[in-house]
Amino acid sequence: MTDATHDPDAEVQYVTGQFRSTFSSLFARFAADSALATADSTCALDLAYGPLPRQRFDFFAARGPSDATLLYFHAGYWQSRDKADFRFIAPAFTESGVDVALVNYPLCPEVSLAQLVQACQMAPLAVAAHVASVRGQSTPLIAAGHSAGAHIAIELALQDSTRKKTAEQSTPFVGIVAMSGIYDLLPLVKTSLNRKLHLDLQSAATLSPLRRVAADLPPVVFAVGATETTAFIEQSREMHDAWMAAGNDSQLQIVESADHFSLLLQFIQADCALHTASLAFPLLRS
């Protein structure tokens, strides 16, 4: 990448500055807990929601009746990682009466980012159909995502709202949990991440949900670690402000002492505000 296409500050804010020396041990913990989740839970792995090889989801059934279904989209800057790395998330929710679907998606550069988001649009309907086949009835859907997955979750909410207005088939979300997300993609154009994303200024703007917030969208919890870079914190703050300005319900949590990945521990910890807020969405409908 030449100096003309590289912004050193953006590289720090979105790439190198997010790294922590604790990640190696944290990822080892995630892997061990993910293995336990598949051993100790009622789950079905690699269910198809589309024709592409990575259009697959893992389904973890709640212990007892289900109050909702959580769709979770993983991190990886739209170009790496796998749902299997995040199976450790499921038990905290299944034990609280929530079914969990961990969703994979095609990766860049095998597909464009626009094609990736389009592929993910097939997931909610497929998961809802699976829930209905297992439970005999549908349940409210919550979309959750981390980092790139937060961007995907917000995109699905925006596009679902558009489908409802045009009377197309949709699966409305009762709420969204968007953790450490990137909602304005323009800063990424001049980082090393763009070697695989292949964004230009126009496509980055088009794929930035911050620019397309409208009214009548579901409530969102925007969360970010307090020790993340300034850019990541501001991304969540600006998206929260835009959501509220459009008349939608939003909560912003800047989680003390959490970094980009340790934030997920707050997501699954029963006594943490982020986990509590994630379980509160179905109650809004009762």
C-alpha positions in Angstrom: 0.0 0.0 0.0 1.5 3.3 -1.0 1.6 6.5 1.1 -1.0 8.0 -1.2 -3.5 5.4 -0.1 -2.4 4.9 3.4 -3.5 6.9 6.5 -1.1 6.0 9.4 -3.6 7.4 12.0 -6.5 5.4 10.6 -4.2 2.3 10.7 -3.6 2.8 14.4 -7.2 3.6 15.2 -8.7 0.6 13.3 -5.9 -2.0 13.2 -2.8 -1.8 15.3 -4.2 0.3 18.2 -6.9 -2.3 18.9 -4.5 -5.1 19.6 -3.9 -6.3 23.2 -1.3 -8.7 24.5 -4.1 -10.5 26.4 -5.8 -11.6 23.2 -3.9 -14.9 22.8 -5.0 -16.2 26.2 -8.5 -14.8 25.8 -8.9 -16.6 22.4 -7.7 -19.8 24.0 -10.4 -19.4 26.6 -13.0 -18.8 23.9 -11.9 -21.9 22.1 -12.1 -24.1 25.2 -15.5 -22.7 26.2 -16.8 -23.1 22.6 -15.8 -26.8 22.7 -17.7 -27.2 26.0 -20.7 -25.4 24.5 -21.2 -28.0 21.8 -20.6 -30.9 24.2 -23.0 -29.7 26.9 -25.8 -28.1 24.8 -28.6 -29.2 22.5 -27.3 -27.9 19.2 -27.4 -28.5 15.4 -24.4 -27.3 13.5 -23.8 -26.0 10.0 -27.5 -25.6 8.9 -27.8 -24.0 5.5 -29.5 -20.7 5.0 -28.4 -20.2 1.4 -26.4 -21.9 -1.5 -22.9 -20.5 -0.7 -20.6 -22.7 1.4 -20.4 -20.2 4.3 -24.1 -19.5 4.4 -24.5 -21.7 7.5 -25.6 -21.3 11.0 -25.3 -23.2 14.3 -28.5 -23.5 16.4 -28.4 -23.9 20.1 -31.8 -24.6 21.7 -32.9 -22.9 24.9 -33.2 -25.1 27.9 -37.0 -25.2 28.2 -39.4 -22.8 26.5 -37.9 -20.1 24.3 -38.7 -16.4 24.7 -36.7 -15.2 21.8 -34.0 -16.1 19.2 -30.6 -14.4 19.1 -28.9 -14.2 15.7 -25.2 -13.6 16.3 -22.8 -12.3 13.6 -19.1 -12.7 14.4 -16.1 -10.3 14.1 -13.3 -10.5 11.6 -13.5 -7.3 9.6 -15.7 -9.1 7.1 -12.6 -11.1 5.9 -11.8 -13.7 8.6 -13.0 -15.8 11.6 -15.8 -18.3 11.9 -18.9 -18.8 14.0 -17.3 -21.9 15.6 -14.9 -19.5 17.4 -17.8 -17.9 19.2 -20.0 -20.9 20.3 -19.0 -20.0 23.9 -21.6 -17.2 23.7 -24.6 -19.6 23.4 -24.9 -21.1 26.9 -25.4 -17.8 28.7 -28.5 -17.2 26.6 -29.9 -20.7 26.2 -29.9 -21.0 30.0 -32.0 -17.8 30.1 -34.7 -19.1 27.7 -33.3 -17.7 24.4 -32.4 -19.8 21.4 -29.2 -18.9 19.7 -28.2 -19.0 16.0 -24.5 -18.3 15.3 -24.3 -17.2 11.7 -21.4 -17.5 9.2 -21.3 -15.4 6.1 -19.1 -15.3 2.9 -15.9 -13.4 3.3 -14.1 -10.7 1.4 -12.4 -10.7 -1.1 -14.2 -13.9 -2.4 -17.3 -11.7 -2.4 -17.7 -7.9 -2.2 -18.9 -6.4 1.0 -22.2 -5.5 -0.7 -22.6 -9.2 -1.7 -21.7 -10.3 1.8 -24.5 -8.1 3.4 -26.9 -9.3 0.7 -26.1 -13.0 1.6 -26.8 -12.3 5.2 -30.3 -11.1 4.4 -31.3 -14.8 3.9 -30.3 -15.8 7.4 -33.2 -14.3 9.5 -35.9 -16.1 7.5 -34.1 -19.4 7.5 -33.5 -19.2 11.3 -37.1 -18.2 11.9 -38.3 -21.2 9.8 -36.0 -23.5 11.8 -37.3 -22.2 15.1 -40.8 -22.7 13.9 -40.0 -26.3 13.0 -38.4 -27.0 16.3 -40.7 -25.0 18.6 -44.0 -25.2 16.6 -44.2 -21.4 16.7 -42.1 -18.4 15.9 -40.3 -16.3 18.5 -39.1 -12.7 18.5 -35.7 -12.2 16.8 -32.8 -10.3 18.3 -29.9 -9.5 16.0 -26.5 -9.2 17.7 -23.1 -8.7 16.3 -19.6 -7.8 17.2 -17.2 -5.5 15.2 -17.9 -6.4 11.5 -20.9 -8.4 12.8 -22.3 -5.3 14.5 -22.3 -3.6 11.1 -24.1 -6.6 9.6 -26.7 -6.6 12.3 -27.5 -2.9 11.8 -27.6 -3.4 8.0 -30.2 -6.1 8.4 -32.3 -3.9 10.6 -32.2 -1.1 8.1 -33.0 -3.4 5.2 -35.7 -5.2 7.1 -37.4 -1.8 7.7 -37.2 -1.1 4.0 -38.8 -4.5 3.1 -41.7 -3.8 5.5 -42.5 -0.5 3.8 -42.7 -2.3 0.4 -44.7 -5.2 1.8 -41.9 -7.7 1.1 -41.5 -10.7 3.3 -39.5 -9.7 6.4 -38.7 -11.0 9.9 -38.8 -7.9 12.1 -36.3 -7.7 14.9 -37.4 -6.9 18.4 -34.0 -5.4 19.2 -30.4 -5.2 18.1 -27.2 -5.5 20.2 -24.3 -3.9 18.3 -20.9 -4.3 20.0 -17.7 -2.4 18.9 -19.1 -1.8 15.5 -18.0 0.2 12.5 -20.8 2.2 11.0 -18.9 4.7 8.9 -16.6 2.8 6.6 -14.8 5.7 4.9 -11.9 5.6 7.4 -11.1 2.0 6.3 -10.4 2.9 2.7 -6.9 4.1 3.6 -6.0 1.2 5.9 -4.5 -2.2 5.3 -7.9 -3.7 5.8 -8.9 -2.5 2.3 -6.5 -4.9 0.6 -9.3 -7.4 0.9 -12.4 -5.2 1.3 -11.6 -3.3 -2.0 -13.7 -0.3 -1.0 -13.6 3.0 -2.8 -15.0 6.2 -1.4 -18.4 5.7 -3.1 -18.9 2.0 -2.0 -17.6 2.8 1.5 -20.2 5.6 1.8 -23.0 3.4 0.4 -22.2 0.7 2.9 -22.1 3.0 5.9 -25.3 2.6 7.9 -24.5 5.8 9.8 -25.6 7.7 6.6 -28.9 5.9 6.3 -30.6 5.9 9.7 -34.3 6.4 9.5 -37.3 6.4 11.8 -39.3 3.3 12.9 -36.3 1.1 13.6 -35.9 -1.3 16.4 -34.3 -0.4 19.7 -30.6 -0.9 19.9 -27.9 -1.3 22.6 -24.7 0.1 21.2 -21.7 -1.1 23.3 -18.0 -0.5 23.1 -15.1 -1.1 25.4 -13.8 1.9 27.3 -10.2 0.9 26.5 -10.7 0.7 22.7 -9.3 3.3 20.4 -11.0 6.7 20.2 -12.3 6.0 16.7 -14.1 2.8 17.8 -15.7 4.6 20.8 -16.8 7.5 18.6 -18.2 5.2 15.9 -20.6 3.8 18.6 -21.3 7.2 20.1 -22.2 8.7 16.7 -24.4 5.8 15.7 -26.2 6.0 19.0 -26.8 9.7 18.5 -28.1 9.2 14.9 -30.4 6.4 16.1 -31.9 8.7 18.8 -32.1 11.7 16.5 -34.3 9.7 14.1 -36.7 9.0 16.9 -35.6 5.5 17.7 -34.8 4.0 21.1 -31.1 3.5 21.7 -28.8 2.8 24.7 -25.1 3.5 24.7 -22.8 1.5 27.0 -19.1 2.4 27.1 -18.0 -0.6 29.2 -15.3 0.1 31.8 -12.0 -1.7 31.5 -13.2 -3.7 28.4 -11.3 -3.9 25.2 -12.4 -5.0 21.8 -12.7 -8.7 22.6 -13.0 -8.8 26.4 -16.2 -6.9 25.8 -17.7 -10.3 24.8 -17.3 -11.5 28.4 -19.6 -8.7 29.5 -22.1 -9.9 26.9 -22.3 -13.3 28.5 -22.0 -12.4 32.1 -25.3 -12.7 33.9 -24.7 -9.8 36.3 -23.4 -7.4 33.7 -25.5 -4.5 32.2 -24.8 -5.5 28.6 -26.1 -9.0 29.1 -29.1 -7.8 31.1 -30.0 -5.3 28.3 -29.6 -8.0 25.7 -32.3 -10.1 27.4 -34.7 -7.2 27.9 -35.9 -6.8 24.3 -38.6 -9.5 24.4 -40.1 -7.9 27.5 -40.7 -4.7 25.5 -43.4 -6.7 23.5 -45.2 -8.1 26.5 
